[in-house]
Amino acid sequence: MVGGEIHILGEGEGGEDQRIHEEALATLWDLMPAVLGESDPVPYRTVLFGVDPYKIIGRSARLVESECSGATDDRSQDRTSPSKVT
């Protein structure tokens, strides 16, 4: 979970806000060229926003190396039999 301030990109005044909006849009187009265009798979997506987080809490995940298959998650590691519930 992230707590912070959300700001709409491109709605502020001045050249710096416009530069940030254009940079964000260019980055998105590098990842997904259809974003915010006619062929956008999510056409209701119309606003770019940024988040200034002040608090980030939650869990993290990591891959664990496995001798059999390369990388996997913790659940596939050998474990002793589950404990009995009484």
Secondary structure as GFF3:
##gff-version 3
##sequence-region A 1 86
A	DSSP	beta_strand	2	8	.	.	.	ID=ss1
A	DSSP	alpha_helix	15	31	.	.	.	ID=ss2
A	DSSP	beta_strand	49	56	.	.	.	ID=ss3
A	DSSP	beta_strand	64	66	.	.	.	ID=ss4
A	DSSP	beta_strand	70	72	.	.	.	ID=ss5
A	DSSP	three_ten_helix	74	76	.	.	.	ID=ss6
###
